[in-house]
Amino acid sequence: MKLIVLGAGIAGVSTAWYLASEGHDVTVIDRADDVAMETSFANAGQLSYGYTTPWAAPGIPLKALKWMFKQHSPLIFQPDGSLFQIRWLKQMLNNCTAEHYQINKERMVRISEYSREMFRLFKEQENIDFEGRNKGTLQIFRTQKEVAAAEKDIAVLERYGVPLRRLKPEKCLEFEPALHHALPKIAGGLHLPADATGDCRLFTQKLRDLCIQKGVRFEFGHHIRRIIHDRRRITAVETDQGQFEADAFVCALGCFSRTVLEDLGWDLPIYPVKGYSLTVPVVHDEKAPVSTVLDETYKVAITRFDKRIRVGGMAELSGYGLHLSEKRRATLALVVNDLFPGGGDLQQAEFWSGLRPMTPDSTPLIGKTPLENLFLNTGHGTLGWTMSLGSAKLAADIVCGKETEIRSDDLGLSRYTKV
């Protein structure tokens, strides 16, 4: 088949990889001038298979109200003037029940665990360096209340056989020795040894090269103008540089999946949740993290690359703007300096923001659509890197008409009827 993938982030490029591996003729189209130039560019860097949790959870509405009055809030709400923002928030709040949380958590863990296996198989077949580490994730709790609240998530992980270890504060130093300065501030920890880390952008660039070896073509600098269809199937995608025809199409455009597919009269429930990151050069190795540390209080991840520290976090609901807020930078700097003082040179840090494509239930949209030759692999929220290979393999199998290796019937648009 002749196939077109819309989007050259980690979701799109990994989908192209699996489709090309099946022998198909694949073209990837993106408005940027290279792969991984938007949301995949500078994310937090953790492959957090075990730390897969819906944002919509019991107690979140009350927490959100409290966070709004905190100086270093993990959640920021700014009205963007759209009815869509209000509708999306209402849908998210409807998912903040114990029943919905368990359903959404199960779906997300299913995809993440499958992605873990796909990464394992990929590494066996391909030897690429993306500054990856396999030293696990350490989640730290600053209060006993946070320690107790984590037990619900731990129960789900144990049900799926995810290896984990509850830690007393001093035991956290076994995995992150540089935390010794912060030990009095830590009430407990959770170590997930099977988690990993890596530079998502670097991985996507290396995967692009492997795709090209398989014959995949990349068309950069193309802005999509419209989707041409006959109400049953797509016949072509029109860009500012011409039309592209194919037998089937996969939309992996992240937050912009919604704006592009509005052409079809659809209203995809994907909101751009803005996140921020700092990339800090390491100056004292012994004072820097070893792998990934998740600070539960601030919802900030601190991840180690070879000679850099990536600090990422916050969820800002403010529309599609990418303005860099100095307040958010201050929060990221506060957390990394609090936990790993002197590990990196904050004066030389690179500040970045990106838009995470978030659905109200935190689960991505993967699979078929009402148009018989259009498929989705989008809406991964904060877990696009973690779920990348698993989601891509699922999407590719569905496009190819193959039986999927894990359940996928509840991951598509059937969850949302307004399309």
C-alpha positions in Angstrom: 0.0 0.0 0.0 0.9 3.6 -0.5 0.6 5.3 2.9 0.9 8.8 4.2 1.7 9.7 7.9 0.8 13.2 8.9 3.3 14.4 11.5 7.0 13.9 12.1 7.2 13.8 15.9 7.9 10.6 17.8 4.4 9.3 17.1 4.5 9.9 13.4 8.1 8.7 12.8 7.7 5.5 14.8 4.4 4.8 13.0 6.2 5.2 9.7 8.9 2.8 10.9 6.5 0.0 11.6 4.5 0.6 8.4 7.7 0.6 6.3 8.9 -2.6 8.1 5.7 -4.3 6.7 6.9 -3.4 3.2 4.6 -0.4 2.5 5.4 2.7 0.5 5.4 5.4 3.2 5.6 9.2 3.1 5.7 11.5 6.2 4.5 15.1 5.9 5.2 17.8 8.4 5.3 21.6 8.5 8.6 21.8 10.3 12.0 21.4 8.6 13.0 18.2 10.5 11.6 15.5 12.8 10.8 16.1 16.4 10.8 19.9 16.2 7.7 20.5 18.4 6.4 18.5 21.3 9.1 15.8 20.9 11.9 18.4 20.9 12.7 18.8 24.6 10.3 16.7 26.7 11.2 15.5 30.2 13.1 12.5 28.8 11.7 9.7 31.0 10.4 6.4 29.6 8.1 6.1 32.5 6.2 2.9 31.8 5.5 2.3 35.5 4.5 5.9 36.2 1.5 5.9 33.9 -1.3 7.7 35.5 -4.3 9.7 34.2 -4.4 13.4 35.0 -8.2 13.0 35.6 -8.3 11.4 39.0 -10.5 11.5 42.2 -9.6 14.5 44.2 -8.0 16.4 41.3 -10.7 19.1 41.2 -10.1 20.0 44.9 -6.3 19.8 44.4 -6.6 22.1 41.3 -8.4 24.7 43.3 -5.6 24.6 46.0 -2.8 24.7 43.3 -4.2 27.8 41.8 -3.2 29.8 44.9 0.3 28.3 45.1 3.4 30.2 43.8 4.9 27.1 42.2 1.7 25.4 41.0 2.0 22.2 38.9 -1.3 23.2 37.2 -2.0 26.6 35.6 -5.4 27.6 34.1 -5.7 30.6 31.9 -9.0 31.0 29.9 -8.2 31.0 26.2 -11.6 32.4 25.2 -12.8 29.2 23.5 -15.8 27.1 24.1 -13.7 24.1 23.3 -11.5 24.7 26.4 -14.7 24.8 28.6 -16.1 21.6 27.0 -12.8 19.8 27.4 -12.5 20.8 31.0 -16.0 19.5 31.7 -15.2 16.2 30.0 -12.0 15.9 32.1 -13.9 16.6 35.3 -16.4 13.9 34.4 -13.4 11.5 34.3 -12.4 12.4 37.9 -14.2 9.5 39.4 -12.8 6.3 40.9 -14.6 4.2 38.3 -13.3 6.2 35.3 -9.9 6.5 36.9 -9.5 2.7 37.1 -10.7 2.2 33.5 -8.4 4.9 32.1 -5.4 3.7 34.2 -5.9 0.2 32.9 -5.9 1.4 29.3 -2.8 3.6 29.8 -0.8 0.9 31.6 -1.7 -1.6 28.9 -0.3 0.7 26.2 2.8 1.6 28.3 3.7 -2.0 29.1 3.3 -3.0 25.5 5.5 -0.1 24.5 8.1 -1.3 27.0 8.2 -4.6 25.2 8.4 -2.9 21.8 11.4 -0.9 23.0 13.0 -4.1 24.2 12.6 -5.8 20.8 13.7 -2.6 19.0 16.9 -2.5 21.0 17.6 -6.1 20.1 17.3 -5.4 16.4 18.7 -1.9 16.1 21.7 -0.4 17.9 21.2 3.3 18.1 22.6 5.7 20.8 20.0 8.2 22.1 21.7 8.8 25.5 19.5 6.1 27.0 19.8 4.7 30.5 18.1 1.7 32.1 18.4 2.7 35.8 14.7 3.1 36.6 12.6 6.0 38.0 12.6 7.2 41.6 9.5 9.0 42.7 10.0 11.0 45.8 7.3 12.1 48.2 7.7 15.1 50.5 4.8 14.3 52.9 3.3 11.2 54.5 0.0 12.2 52.8 1.7 11.7 49.4 3.1 8.4 50.5 -0.3 7.1 51.5 -2.0 8.4 48.4 0.4 6.5 46.2 -0.9 3.2 47.4 -3.8 3.3 45.0 -1.5 3.6 42.0 0.8 0.9 43.4 -2.1 -1.5 43.6 -2.7 -1.1 39.9 1.0 -1.6 39.1 1.2 -4.7 41.2 -1.9 -6.1 39.4 0.0 -5.7 36.1 3.2 -7.2 37.5 5.2 -4.0 37.2 8.3 -4.3 39.4 8.5 -1.7 42.2 10.0 -1.1 45.6 8.6 1.2 48.3 11.5 3.1 50.0 12.2 4.7 53.3 13.8 8.2 52.8 17.4 6.9 53.4 16.9 4.0 50.9 16.4 6.6 48.1 20.1 7.3 48.3 20.8 3.8 47.0 19.4 4.9 43.6 20.2 8.6 43.7 23.2 9.3 46.0 23.2 13.0 45.2 19.9 13.4 47.0 21.7 13.3 50.4 21.4 17.1 50.7 17.7 16.8 50.3 17.1 13.8 52.6 15.4 15.8 55.4 12.8 16.9 52.9 11.9 13.4 51.7 9.1 11.4 53.4 9.4 8.3 51.2 10.0 7.0 47.8 8.9 4.6 45.1 11.5 3.0 42.8 10.4 1.6 39.4 13.5 -0.4 38.2 12.2 -1.3 34.8 11.7 2.3 33.7 14.3 4.0 31.4 15.4 7.4 30.1 16.6 8.9 26.8 16.6 11.9 24.6 13.3 11.7 22.6 14.5 14.1 19.9 17.8 12.3 19.4 16.0 8.9 19.2 13.5 10.3 16.6 16.4 11.7 14.5 18.1 8.3 14.5 14.8 6.5 13.8 14.3 8.9 10.8 17.6 7.7 9.4 16.5 4.1 9.7 13.2 4.9 8.1 15.0 6.5 5.1 17.0 3.3 4.7 13.7 1.4 4.4 12.6 3.8 1.7 10.4 6.2 3.7 10.2 9.7 2.2 10.0 12.8 4.4 8.3 15.9 3.0 9.2 18.9 5.4 8.0 22.4 5.2 4.5 21.4 4.1 1.5 23.2 5.7 -1.7 21.1 5.4 -4.5 23.2 3.9 -7.3 20.7 3.7 -8.3 17.0 3.6 -10.0 16.0 0.3 -12.6 13.3 0.8 -15.9 12.0 -0.5 -17.4 11.4 3.0 -16.4 7.7 2.8 -12.7 7.9 2.3 -9.8 10.4 1.8 -8.6 10.9 -1.7 -5.8 13.3 -1.0 -4.2 15.8 1.4 -3.6 19.2 0.1 -0.6 21.2 1.4 0.7 24.7 0.4 3.1 22.9 -2.0 0.7 20.5 -3.7 -1.5 17.4 -3.2 -0.5 14.0 -1.8 -2.6 10.9 -2.7 -2.4 7.5 -1.0 -4.3 4.4 -0.2 -4.5 5.2 3.5 -3.5 8.0 5.9 -2.4 8.2 9.6 -2.9 11.3 11.5 -0.2 11.8 14.2 -0.2 15.5 14.4 -0.5 15.8 18.2 -2.4 18.9 19.3 -2.9 19.9 15.7 -4.8 16.7 14.9 -7.9 18.5 16.0 -7.4 21.7 13.9 -6.5 19.7 10.8 -9.4 17.3 11.1 -11.9 20.1 11.8 -12.0 20.1 8.0 -14.1 16.9 8.3 -16.6 18.5 10.7 -15.1 16.6 13.6 -14.3 18.0 17.1 -11.5 15.8 18.4 -11.2 16.2 22.2 -7.5 16.9 22.2 -6.4 20.0 24.1 -2.9 21.6 24.0 -1.6 21.2 27.6 1.5 23.3 27.7 4.6 22.0 29.5 8.0 23.5 30.1 11.5 22.2 30.4 15.1 23.3 31.2 18.1 21.6 29.7 21.0 22.1 32.1 24.7 21.3 31.4 26.2 19.0 34.0 29.1 20.6 35.9 29.6 18.2 38.8 28.8 14.6 38.0 28.6 13.5 41.6 26.0 16.1 42.4 23.8 15.3 39.4 21.0 12.7 39.2 21.8 9.2 37.9 18.4 8.5 36.1 15.0 10.1 36.6 13.6 11.6 39.8 9.9 12.5 39.9 9.0 15.1 42.5 5.4 14.3 43.5 4.8 17.7 45.2 5.8 19.9 42.2 5.0 17.3 39.5 8.4 17.9 38.0 10.7 15.3 36.4 14.5 15.5 36.6 16.2 13.3 34.0 19.9 12.6 33.4 21.3 12.5 29.9 25.0 12.0 29.2 26.2 15.5 30.0 22.9 17.3 30.5 20.0 17.4 33.0 16.5 17.7 31.6 14.0 19.3 34.0 10.4 19.1 32.9 6.9 19.7 34.2 3.8 21.8 34.7 0.5 21.6 33.0 -0.8 24.9 31.6 -4.2 25.2 30.0 -3.9 28.4 28.1 -4.4 27.6 24.4 -1.9 27.1 21.6 0.6 29.8 22.6 4.2 29.0 23.3 5.2 32.0 25.4 8.0 31.3 27.8 6.9 32.3 31.3 9.7 33.2 33.7 7.5 32.1 36.6 7.5 28.5 35.2 11.3 28.7 34.7 11.6 29.7 38.3 9.7 26.6 39.4 11.8 24.2 37.4 15.0 25.9 38.7 13.7 25.7 42.2 13.1 22.0 42.1 16.4 21.0 40.5 18.4 23.3 42.7 16.5 22.0 45.8 17.2 18.3 45.0 20.5 18.5 43.2 22.3 21.7 44.2 25.5 22.3 42.2 24.8 19.4 39.8 24.2 21.6 36.7 24.9 25.2 35.6 21.4 26.9 35.7 22.9 30.0 34.1 23.5 28.1 30.9 20.2 26.3 30.9 18.0 26.2 27.7 14.4 27.1 28.4 11.6 25.5 26.3 7.9 25.0 26.1 5.8 22.5 24.1 2.2 21.5 23.7 1.1 18.1 24.9 -1.9 16.6 23.1 -4.2 15.7 26.0 -7.5 13.9 25.9 -10.0 14.3 28.8 -9.3 10.7 29.9 -5.5 10.9 29.3 -5.7 7.9 27.0 -4.5 8.4 23.4 -6.7 8.0 20.3 -5.4 5.0 18.3 -7.2 3.2 15.5 -9.9 3.6 12.9 -12.1 6.6 12.2 -15.5 7.1 10.4 -13.5 7.5 7.2 -12.4 4.0 6.1 -8.8 4.9 5.1 -8.0 7.4 7.9 -6.4 6.2 11.1 -5.3 8.0 14.3 -2.2 7.8 16.5 -2.5 10.9 18.6 -3.5 12.4 21.9 -0.8 10.9 24.1 -0.6 13.8 26.6 2.5 13.7 28.8 3.3 10.1 27.7 4.0 10.4 24.0 7.7 9.3 24.4 6.8 6.5 26.8 4.0 5.1 24.7 5.6 5.8 21.3 6.7 2.4 20.0 3.7 0.6 21.5 1.2 3.0 20.1 2.9 3.0 16.7 3.0 -0.8 16.4 -0.7 -0.9 17.4 -1.6 1.8 14.8 0.5 0.1 12.1 -1.2 -3.3 12.7 -4.6 -1.7 12.5 -3.8 0.1 9.3 -2.5 -3.2 7.8 -5.6 -5.1 8.9 -3.6 -7.4 11.3 -4.8 -8.6 14.6 -3.3 -6.5 17.3 -1.2 -8.0 20.0 -3.0 -6.3 22.8 -6.6 -5.1 23.1 -7.2 -2.0 21.1 -11.0 -1.7 20.5 -11.4 0.8 23.4 -8.6 3.1 22.3 -10.3 4.8 19.4 -12.9 7.4 18.7 -15.7 5.2 20.0 -15.0 6.7 23.4 -16.1 10.1 22.1 -19.2 10.2 19.9 -19.0 13.8 18.7 -17.1 13.3 15.5 
